Amino acid sequence: KKTANSKDSTGAIKSYQLIATSEFNIENKDNNERIIINENFIMDKNENKFDEKNYERTIKLNFASSITQKLLLKLNSIK
C-alpha cells in the first residue's frame, strides 16, 4: 500500500509511506498458528518519476526479502 505521508504548504506530496502486510496460516498436526508480518518505509518523493518507480521497486524487493527471512525464522522456531 502506498499512501501520502507528508505534504508541503501548497498541498503537494513530499513523501510516501509504503506498507506491506503478509499473513501466513501455519497448520500442522499439533497446532495452527497465524503469523502476520508488517513492513513499512517512508520514501521521499522524487521529481523524476522513472527514478522514483525504480526506488519504490527496490524497497518492495527489500520488503519481500525481509518478510521471507522473518517467516523462515518463525518457521524454524515452530517444532
Sequence and secondary structure as in RCSB ss.txt:
>XXXX:A:sequence
KKTANSKDSTGAIKSYQLIATSEFNIENKDNNERIIINENFIMDKNENKFDEKNYERTIKLNFASSITQKLLLKL
NSIK
>XXXX:A:secstr
 EEEEEE TTS EEEEEEEEEEEEEEE SS EEEEEEEEEEEEE  SSHHHHHHHHHHHHHHHHHHHHHHHHHHH
HH  
